């Protein structure tokens, strides 16, 4: 028998469950966006939604699902005058198969939709939102149900990878392309001093166009997004052994004091305290 034939290497593993909820949105629904260090998916049950993930803008319809990888800035809004219904779940996932879900939108077939609806029903019966926003067991439900949900998720994701179509649902309008260019230029020059004027110059756009485009698809100001991305990189650098002074210099903050101020705004703690913790 071939060596390793009996060895089971998990293509992907669900290690933690954080949130799971259904949301009915009105036609003016608009979520300004967030970034976190765990996975999330958005499944469209009804209607149409727009979604931005880093530098790409998508348009999703019924039975489509998008995956947001850790530390990816993403936001969501209602599209085409519809009142969409979505199911959103966040979780910690590892494994090589997780990379095959990154930056992808899938069209679910009947089998996969049935599995997902069964999973949603199981979650609604077994758990409820906690005061802190996570999942909490309902009375009489055993902890083993968490494991069952995790196992069902793994099976669902594997079937999605094996049997469901990958879609190109990117928004190709000029304004969406402008947004992509803005984010790309920010990423390419993230380790340099950046201002609104500099971003406009790099993109060969007017300041007004940059502000309007980013407000439409980014859900926040350009400078807030730049600082958010810099702090995301700062966390990674600190975790990899760089000290506060080195990180401040690498990310081109004007002073170490300003770096500490911005870091605390986004993380709730100063970088020196973060390192000790």
Sine and cosine of phi, psi and omega as CSV:
sin_phi,cos_phi,sin_psi,cos_psi,sin_omega,cos_omega
0.00,0.00,0.65,-0.76,-0.03,-1.00
-0.88,0.48,0.68,-0.73,0.02,-1.00
-0.84,0.54,0.71,-0.70,0.04,-1.00
0.99,0.16,0.04,1.00,-0.06,-1.00
-0.88,0.48,-0.57,0.82,-0.03,-1.00
-1.00,0.02,-0.09,1.00,-0.04,-1.00
-0.97,0.22,0.76,-0.65,0.00,-1.00
-0.96,-0.27,0.96,-0.27,0.07,-1.00
-1.00,-0.09,0.88,-0.47,-0.03,-1.00
-0.93,0.36,0.84,-0.55,0.03,-1.00
-0.91,0.41,-0.60,0.80,0.11,-0.99
-0.46,-0.89,0.47,-0.88,-0.02,-1.00
-0.68,-0.74,0.72,-0.70,0.11,-0.99
-1.00,0.01,0.87,-0.49,-0.10,-1.00
-0.98,-0.22,-0.36,0.93,0.00,-1.00
-0.35,-0.94,0.51,-0.86,0.08,-1.00
-0.90,-0.43,0.74,-0.68,-0.06,-1.00
-0.93,-0.36,-0.88,0.47,-0.03,-1.00
-0.68,-0.73,0.41,-0.91,0.09,-1.00
-0.36,-0.93,0.85,-0.53,-0.02,-1.00
-0.38,-0.93,0.46,-0.89,0.12,-0.99
-0.99,-0.17,0.55,-0.84,-0.01,-1.00
-0.64,-0.77,0.78,-0.62,0.14,-0.99
-0.99,-0.16,0.84,-0.54,-0.11,-0.99
-0.95,-0.32,0.50,-0.86,0.14,-0.99
-1.00,0.05,0.09,-1.00,-0.11,-0.99
-0.93,0.36,-0.26,0.97,0.03,-1.00
-0.98,-0.19,0.21,0.98,-0.04,-1.00
-0.86,0.51,0.67,-0.74,-0.05,-1.00
-0.43,-0.90,0.90,-0.43,0.06,-1.00
-0.96,-0.28,0.85,-0.53,-0.18,-0.98
-0.93,0.36,-0.31,0.95,0.10,-1.00
0.91,-0.41,0.31,-0.95,-0.02,-1.00
-0.35,-0.94,0.18,-0.98,0.08,-1.00
-0.59,-0.80,0.73,-0.68,0.01,-1.00
-0.52,-0.85,0.21,-0.98,-0.13,-0.99
-1.00,-0.09,0.55,0.83,0.07,-1.00
-0.60,-0.80,0.17,-0.98,-0.04,-1.00
-0.98,0.18,0.38,-0.93,0.10,-0.99
-0.48,-0.88,0.58,-0.82,0.19,-0.98
-0.80,-0.60,0.47,-0.88,0.07,-1.00
-0.84,-0.54,0.85,-0.53,0.00,-1.00
-0.92,-0.39,0.77,-0.64,-0.03,-1.00
-1.00,-0.05,0.92,-0.39,0.02,-1.00
-0.99,0.11,-0.63,0.78,0.01,-1.00
-0.53,-0.85,0.43,-0.90,0.10,-0.99
0.98,0.21,-0.33,-0.94,-0.02,-1.00
-0.71,-0.70,0.60,-0.80,0.05,-1.00
-0.75,-0.66,0.45,-0.89,0.18,-0.98
-0.98,-0.21,0.56,-0.83,0.01,-1.00
-0.62,-0.78,0.65,-0.76,0.11,-0.99
-0.90,-0.43,0.74,-0.68,0.03,-1.00
-0.74,-0.68,0.95,-0.31,-0.13,-0.99
0.80,0.59,-0.92,-0.40,-0.11,-0.99
-0.98,-0.18,0.17,0.99,-0.07,-1.00
-0.89,-0.46,0.64,-0.77,0.04,-1.00
-0.93,-0.36,0.73,-0.68,-0.04,-1.00
-0.85,-0.52,0.35,-0.94,0.16,-0.99
-0.78,-0.63,0.87,-0.49,-0.11,-0.99
-0.90,-0.43,0.57,-0.82,0.01,-1.00
-0.86,-0.51,-0.05,-1.00,-0.04,-1.00
-0.79,0.62,0.67,-0.74,0.07,-1.00
0.94,0.33,0.32,0.95,0.08,-1.00
-0.95,-0.31,0.50,-0.87,-0.06,-1.00
-0.69,-0.72,0.67,-0.74,0.03,-1.00
-0.85,-0.53,0.62,-0.78,0.01,-1.00
-0.95,-0.33,0.74,-0.67,0.07,-1.00
-0.94,-0.33,0.85,-0.52,-0.02,-1.00
-0.98,0.19,0.27,-0.96,0.01,-1.00
-0.84,0.54,0.61,-0.79,0.05,-1.00
0.89,0.45,0.43,0.90,0.09,-1.00
-0.98,-0.20,0.85,-0.53,0.05,-1.00
-0.95,0.31,0.78,-0.62,-0.04,-1.00
-0.58,-0.81,0.46,-0.89,0.03,-1.00
-0.54,-0.84,0.15,-0.99,-0.17,-0.98
-0.54,-0.84,0.56,-0.83,0.05,-1.00
-0.42,-0.91,0.36,-0.93,0.06,-1.00
-0.96,0.29,0.58,-0.82,-0.04,-1.00
-0.83,-0.56,0.44,-0.90,0.19,-0.98
0.85,0.52,0.48,0.88,0.03,-1.00
0.95,0.32,0.20,0.98,-0.01,-1.00
-1.00,0.06,0.23,-0.97,0.10,-0.99
-0.91,-0.42,0.99,0.11,-0.18,-0.98
-0.94,0.34,0.44,-0.90,0.16,-0.99
-0.89,-0.45,0.77,-0.64,-0.05,-1.00
-0.74,-0.67,0.41,-0.91,0.17,-0.99
-0.86,-0.50,0.79,-0.61,-0.08,-1.00
-0.83,-0.56,0.73,-0.69,0.00,-1.00
-0.67,-0.74,0.65,-0.76,0.05,-1.00
-0.85,-0.53,0.54,-0.84,-0.17,-0.99
-0.25,-0.97,0.26,-0.97,0.12,-0.99
-0.98,-0.22,0.77,-0.64,-0.07,-1.00
-0.67,-0.75,0.60,-0.80,0.07,-1.00
-0.72,-0.70,0.17,-0.98,0.02,-1.00
0.91,-0.42,0.44,-0.90,-0.04,-1.00
-0.88,0.48,-0.53,0.85,-0.02,-1.00
-0.90,0.43,-0.40,0.92,0.01,-1.00
-0.87,0.49,-0.55,0.83,-0.01,-1.00
-0.90,0.44,-0.44,0.90,0.00,-1.00
-0.97,0.23,-0.17,0.99,0.04,-1.00
-0.99,-0.13,-0.27,0.96,-0.07,-1.00
-0.87,0.49,0.68,-0.73,0.13,-0.99
0.80,0.60,0.62,0.79,-0.02,-1.00
-0.77,-0.64,0.53,-0.85,0.13,-0.99
-0.89,-0.45,0.74,-0.67,-0.01,-1.00
-0.89,-0.45,0.61,-0.79,0.16,-0.99
-1.00,-0.06,0.91,-0.40,-0.06,-1.00
-0.98,0.22,0.67,-0.74,0.08,-1.00
-1.00,0.02,-0.02,-1.00,-0.09,-1.00
-0.87,0.49,-0.69,0.72,-0.03,-1.00
-0.87,0.49,-0.72,0.69,-0.07,-1.00
-0.94,0.33,-0.64,0.77,0.05,-1.00
-0.88,0.48,-0.64,0.77,0.03,-1.00
-0.89,0.47,-0.68,0.73,0.03,-1.00
-0.89,0.46,-0.68,0.73,-0.02,-1.00
-0.92,0.40,-0.67,0.74,0.02,-1.00
-0.90,0.43,-0.59,0.81,0.07,-1.00
-0.91,0.42,-0.65,0.76,0.04,-1.00
-0.90,0.44,-0.70,0.71,0.02,-1.00
-0.87,0.50,-0.68,0.73,0.01,-1.00
-0.88,0.47,-0.67,0.74,0.02,-1.00
-0.88,0.47,-0.70,0.71,-0.01,-1.00
-0.89,0.45,-0.70,0.72,-0.03,-1.00
-0.90,0.44,-0.55,0.84,-0.01,-1.00
-0.98,0.22,-0.55,0.84,-0.14,-0.99
-0.99,-0.10,-0.46,0.89,-0.16,-0.99
-0.73,-0.68,0.31,-0.95,0.08,-1.00
-0.61,-0.80,0.35,-0.94,0.01,-1.00
-0.91,0.42,0.68,-0.73,0.07,-1.00
-1.00,0.09,0.14,-0.99,0.02,-1.00
-0.89,0.46,-0.45,0.89,0.00,-1.00
-1.00,0.00,0.01,1.00,0.07,-1.00
0.99,-0.10,-0.03,1.00,0.01,-1.00
-1.00,-0.02,-0.33,-0.94,0.03,-1.00
-0.99,-0.15,0.66,-0.75,-0.01,-1.00
-0.72,-0.69,0.70,-0.71,0.00,-1.00
-0.89,0.45,0.65,-0.76,0.19,-0.98
-0.98,0.22,0.34,-0.94,-0.04,-1.00
-0.86,0.51,0.74,-0.67,0.03,-1.00
1.00,0.00,-0.08,1.00,0.00,-1.00
-1.00,-0.07,0.71,-0.71,-0.05,-1.00
-1.00,0.04,0.36,-0.93,0.00,-1.00
-0.90,0.43,-0.40,0.92,0.00,-1.00
-0.86,0.51,-0.39,0.92,0.01,-1.00
-0.90,0.44,-0.52,0.85,0.09,-1.00
-0.86,0.50,-0.71,0.71,0.00,-1.00
-0.90,0.44,-0.63,0.78,0.02,-1.00
-0.89,0.45,-0.67,0.75,0.04,-1.00
-0.89,0.45,-0.69,0.72,0.02,-1.00
-0.87,0.49,-0.68,0.73,0.02,-1.00
-0.90,0.43,-0.65,0.76,0.03,-1.00
-0.90,0.44,-0.62,0.79,0.04,-1.00
-0.89,0.45,-0.71,0.70,0.02,-1.00
-0.85,0.52,-0.71,0.71,0.01,-1.00
-0.89,0.45,-0.69,0.73,0.01,-1.00
-0.86,0.51,-0.74,0.68,-0.05,-1.00
-0.91,0.41,-0.62,0.78,0.02,-1.00
-0.91,0.42,-0.64,0.77,0.02,-1.00
-0.93,0.37,-0.61,0.79,0.07,-1.00
-0.85,0.52,-0.73,0.69,-0.01,-1.00
-0.90,0.44,-0.58,0.81,-0.10,-0.99
-1.00,0.09,-0.60,0.80,-0.23,-0.97
-0.85,-0.53,-0.07,1.00,-0.11,-0.99
-0.92,-0.39,0.54,-0.84,-0.12,-0.99
-0.97,0.24,0.65,-0.76,0.13,-0.99
-1.00,0.04,0.75,-0.66,-0.10,-1.00
-0.94,-0.34,0.49,-0.87,0.22,-0.98
-0.99,-0.17,1.00,-0.09,-0.01,-1.00
-0.94,-0.34,0.38,0.93,-0.02,-1.00
-0.92,0.39,0.60,-0.80,0.07,-1.00
-0.99,0.13,0.88,-0.48,-0.10,-1.00
-0.97,-0.24,0.33,0.94,0.06,-1.00
-0.93,0.37,0.29,-0.96,-0.01,-1.00
-0.88,0.47,-0.66,0.75,-0.02,-1.00
-0.91,0.41,-0.60,0.80,0.04,-1.00
-0.92,0.39,-0.63,0.78,0.05,-1.00
-0.92,0.40,-0.59,0.80,0.05,-1.00
-0.89,0.46,-0.66,0.75,0.02,-1.00
-0.88,0.47,-0.70,0.71,0.02,-1.00
-0.86,0.52,-0.67,0.74,0.00,-1.00
-0.90,0.44,-0.68,0.74,0.00,-1.00
-0.86,0.51,-0.76,0.65,-0.03,-1.00
-0.91,0.42,-0.64,0.77,0.01,-1.00
-0.88,0.47,-0.67,0.74,0.01,-1.00
-0.92,0.39,-0.61,0.79,0.06,-1.00
-0.88,0.47,-0.70,0.72,-0.01,-1.00
-0.90,0.44,-0.68,0.73,-0.04,-1.00
-0.92,0.39,-0.44,0.90,-0.07,-1.00
-0.88,-0.47,0.39,0.92,-0.10,-1.00
-0.89,0.45,-0.46,0.89,-0.05,-1.00
-1.00,-0.10,0.36,0.93,0.06,-1.00
-0.84,-0.54,0.31,-0.95,0.13,-0.99
-0.89,0.46,0.77,-0.63,-0.02,-1.00
-0.79,-0.62,0.66,-0.75,0.09,-1.00
-0.73,-0.68,0.18,-0.98,0.05,-1.00
-0.87,0.50,-0.67,0.74,0.02,-1.00
-0.87,0.49,-0.67,0.74,-0.02,-1.00
-0.91,0.41,-0.66,0.75,0.01,-1.00
-0.89,0.46,-0.70,0.72,0.02,-1.00
-0.87,0.49,-0.65,0.76,0.02,-1.00
-0.91,0.42,-0.70,0.72,0.00,-1.00
-0.89,0.46,-0.56,0.83,-0.05,-1.00
-1.00,-0.03,-0.07,1.00,-0.06,-1.00
0.83,0.56,0.69,0.72,0.03,-1.00
-0.81,-0.58,0.32,-0.95,0.12,-0.99
-0.96,0.26,0.39,-0.92,0.05,-1.00
-0.86,0.51,-0.63,0.77,0.00,-1.00
-0.88,0.48,-0.68,0.73,0.00,-1.00
-0.90,0.43,-0.67,0.74,0.02,-1.00
-0.88,0.48,-0.72,0.69,-0.04,-1.00
-0.91,0.42,-0.72,0.70,-0.02,-1.00
-0.92,0.40,-0.67,0.75,-0.01,-1.00
-0.90,0.43,-0.70,0.72,-0.05,-1.00
-0.95,0.32,-0.56,0.83,0.05,-1.00
-0.91,0.43,-0.58,0.81,-0.03,-1.00
-0.95,0.33,-0.71,0.70,-0.11,-0.99
-0.96,-0.28,-0.39,0.92,-0.05,-1.00
-1.00,-0.07,-0.38,0.93,0.07,-1.00
0.95,0.31,0.21,0.98,0.01,-1.00
-0.30,-0.95,0.10,-1.00,0.02,-1.00
-0.95,0.30,0.43,-0.90,-0.03,-1.00
-0.87,0.49,-0.71,0.70,-0.05,-1.00
-0.92,0.40,-0.58,0.82,0.06,-1.00
-0.90,0.43,-0.66,0.75,0.01,-1.00
-0.90,0.43,-0.68,0.73,0.01,-1.00
-0.86,0.51,-0.73,0.68,0.02,-1.00
-0.90,0.44,-0.60,0.80,0.04,-1.00
-0.88,0.47,-0.70,0.72,0.01,-1.00
-0.93,0.38,-0.64,0.77,0.03,-1.00
-0.89,0.46,-0.66,0.75,0.00,-1.00
-0.94,0.35,-0.56,0.83,0.09,-1.00
-0.87,0.50,-0.69,0.73,0.05,-1.00
-0.93,0.37,-0.58,0.81,0.00,-1.00
-0.88,0.47,-0.68,0.74,0.02,-1.00
-0.85,0.52,-0.71,0.71,0.00,-1.00
-0.89,0.45,-0.68,0.73,0.00,-1.00
-0.91,0.42,-0.67,0.74,0.03,-1.00
-0.90,0.44,-0.64,0.77,0.01,-1.00
-0.91,0.41,-0.41,0.91,-0.03,-1.00
-0.99,-0.15,0.29,0.96,0.20,-0.98
0.98,-0.18,-0.04,1.00,0.04,-1.00
-0.96,0.28,0.55,-0.84,0.05,-1.00
-1.00,0.01,0.11,-0.99,-0.12,-0.99
-0.88,0.48,-0.69,0.72,-0.01,-1.00
-0.89,0.46,-0.69,0.72,0.00,-1.00
-0.89,0.46,-0.69,0.72,-0.03,-1.00
-0.91,0.41,-0.67,0.74,0.03,-1.00
-0.86,0.52,-0.68,0.73,0.00,-1.00
-0.94,0.35,-0.70,0.71,-0.03,-1.00
-0.86,0.51,-0.62,0.79,-0.06,-1.00
-1.00,-0.04,0.12,0.99,0.15,-0.99
0.88,0.47,0.62,0.78,0.15,-0.99
-0.97,0.25,0.55,-0.84,-0.08,-1.00
-0.90,0.45,-0.62,0.79,0.06,-1.00
-0.59,-0.81,0.35,-0.94,0.06,-1.00
-0.91,0.40,-0.55,0.84,0.02,-1.00
-0.90,0.44,-0.68,0.73,0.01,-1.00
-0.91,0.40,-0.64,0.77,0.06,-1.00
-0.85,0.53,-0.72,0.70,0.00,-1.00
-0.89,0.46,-0.62,0.78,0.01,-1.00
-0.90,0.44,-0.73,0.69,-0.01,-1.00
-0.92,0.39,-0.65,0.76,0.00,-1.00
-0.86,0.51,-0.70,0.72,-0.01,-1.00
-0.92,0.38,-0.56,0.83,0.02,-1.00
-0.86,0.51,-0.61,0.79,-0.09,-1.00
-1.00,-0.08,-0.42,0.91,-0.08,-1.00
-0.92,-0.39,-0.28,0.96,-0.02,-1.00
1.00,0.08,0.03,1.00,0.01,-1.00
-0.55,-0.84,0.38,-0.93,0.05,-1.00
-0.97,0.23,0.44,-0.90,-0.04,-1.00
-0.86,0.52,-0.60,0.80,0.00,-1.00
-0.91,0.42,-0.63,0.78,0.05,-1.00
-0.93,0.36,-0.60,0.80,0.03,-1.00
-0.87,0.49,-0.67,0.74,-0.01,-1.00
-0.90,0.43,-0.66,0.75,0.01,-1.00
-0.92,0.39,-0.58,0.81,-0.04,-1.00
-0.97,0.26,0.00,0.00,0.00,0.00
